[in-house]
Amino acid sequence: MVYQALRQAGLSTYVTPETVHSAQRRDPLIAASLLTPLTTLTAGRYLRRWARRLRDFSFSREDSVTLAYGSFGVDTQHQTFGAEVIVSTDQPLMRRFHEQYGSIARRFQRMICQLALPYCLALLPTLVSPDEMLAILMKSEA
């Protein structure tokens, strides 16, 4: 439902390579039907560095990489990087991200201010639940 609403709003939808791999291991046919309309991001130049720094905030390796794709994941088709919003059902991830957002944002700014263009323009994504994303989309339609 969230995916359909995003597409109807004309917004790009992405998935990480790790998510693609995990879904394909479980059931390749279902994965193909769910993932085909999504654009798979590739790791941008500073993605791994930012993921390592996120680990300092007690995020798991997987969560750190997912969050780092939000800032440094590359859409090679459109030649863009980063995502404005990450939609997740992972409540512990969302709680940790929101509780530590101020510290994470300061660390992010210290890192990107040292980077060359276009990476110094990277942004931290907003992290929301599917219900929050639907509410945002409905509000923007009104």
Secondary structure, 3 states (H helix, E strand, C coil): CHHHHHHHCCCCCEECHHHHHHHHHHCHHHHHHHHCCCEECEECCCHHHHHHHHHCCCCCHHHHHHHHHHHHEEECCCCEECCCEEECCCHHHHHHHHHCHHHHHHHHHHHHCCCCCCHHHCCCCEEECHHHHHHHHHHHHC
